[in-house]
Amino acid sequence: MFDKKRFSIQILSIIGIAITIKLAFIYYVANYQQYALSSFCSINEFIDCDGAAKSTLSQFWGIPLAYWGLFFYLTVLFLTFVDKLKNIKLLGFLKVFKNPMNYIGCLGLIAFAISMVLAGMSIFKINKLCILCLITYFIDLAIALTAVSCNIKQLGLSIKNTVL
């Protein structure tokens, strides 16, 4: 049976993976290639992906934020397949994931909250805005809302079910 919600989250995750791979490439070029040209999303002094990538705020624990985003999207993509994978004998340990959509909803909400903090730091502290980062912020929100069918009450229930 075709599950539109699961498919939508998979598409959003794949788009997120593609964007974070591009962001990782921009981070590498901006920080490690001295004579590199500016990226396509460095438009002016404020909308500047390269400037954001060169900032010390583009890392967490020494790991570029693009890699953290890549890990998030791969985790979400994995959780969309966990119902099928837990039926494989060697992967029986995946049965602990009772309702993967609750986990995806909570992870998406947490990622969006972190994204809003990062957006605030980007705009108000380094005075730069990365368009690709901004797109991933909305993908995070879309994943959270899609996982709980755009129902805010369901999102609260998902948080409760995930934590307890």
N, C-alpha and C positions, 0 to 999 in steps of 0.2 A: 504494500500500500504506500502511496506517495504522500509524504508529509511535507506540506508547504512551509510550515514553520521551521522545520529542521533544514530544509533545502535553502530557505532564505538566510538562515544563520550561516550555513556552509558558504554561500556566495559572499556574504559580508566578511566572513573570515578570510576567504581567498583574496578578496580585494584588499583587506587589511594586511595580509601577508605580502602582497605585491608592493603596497605602498611602503611598508616598513623595510623591505629589501631595498627599495629606492632610497629611503631615508638613511639606511646604513651606508649605502654607496656615497651619498652626499656627505655624510659625516666623515667617511674615510678620505674622500677627495679634499674636502675643506681643511682637514687637519693634518694630512700627511703628504699631500702633493703640492709642493711649493709653487709651481708654475701652472697650476690647473686653471681652466676658465671657470667662471661662475656658473652655477647651475641654472636651469631654466626657470626655477621658482624664485630666483633672486631678482626681483623687479625694481625695487627702489631701496631707499634707506630704511624704511619700516618693514616692508614685505621682503624679507631676506632670509631664505632658508640657510644659506651658507653662514651668515652672521649668527644665526641661532645655533647652528652646528658647532661653530667655533667657541661658543660660550662654555664656561665650566658647568653651567646648569644643564648641559645636554648629556650629562652622565649621572648615573646613580651607582654608588659603590665602585666607581671606576669602569663601569660597563655602559656603553652608549644606550640611551633610551630607546633607540630603534630596535636594539636586540631584545630589550624587555618587552616591547610591543610585539615583536615577532614571536616570542615565547607565549605571550597572552593569546594571540590569534591561533597559534598551533594547538594550544591547550583547548581552546573553545572548539576548534575543528575536531580534535580528538574526542571531546565530550559528545559531539553530535553522532559519533559512530559507536559509542560505548555500549549501547543497547544491543547492537549486532555482534560486537567483539566479545561480550561476556558469555555468549553461547558457545564459544570455542573452548574446548577442554583445557588447553594450557593457559587460557586467559580468564579462568573462573574467578580469580581474585577481583575482577572488575565488577562483580555483583554487588559490591559495597555502594556503587553509584545507583541509588534507588530511583532518583528522579533527576536525570542530567539537566533538564531544562531549568530546574531551580538553581543548580550550580552555575549554569551559564548566565542566568539572570542576575545572580549576585555578583559574579565576576565582572559582568558587563557594567553593573552599577558602580562597583568599586573602581574599575578602570576609568569610567566616566568622571567620577569624583576626583581621582588623581589627575585626569586630563584637565579638569577645570583649574586645579591648583597650578599645573604646568602652564596653562594658557595665561593665567594671571601673572605668573613669574615672567613669562616670555614678554608679555605686553608691558608690564609695569616696572620690571627690574632690568631687563636687557634691552627693552624698547625695540624688539624685533618680533615679527609674526611669520611663522612658517606655515605656508598654505597646506602642505602635505600633512603636517602635524594636525592642523585644524580639521582636515578631512577625517583623520583617524579618531579624533575626539567624537565626532558625530557618528562614526561607525560604532564606537564603543556604546554610545547611547542607543543606537538602533539595534544592536545585539541584545542589550538588556531588555528593551521594550518588546522586541520580537519574541524573545524567550518566554515572556509572560503575557504574550498576546496584547500588548499595549494597555494592560490593566494595572493601574497603580496599586489597587488592593491586592492583586495577585503577586505583585512585586514584593509587597510587605510579607505576604505568606511565604514566598520563596525564600526570603531572608530568614524567616523564622524556621522553616524546614531545613535550611542549610546549616544553620548554627546549632540547632537542637538535634 
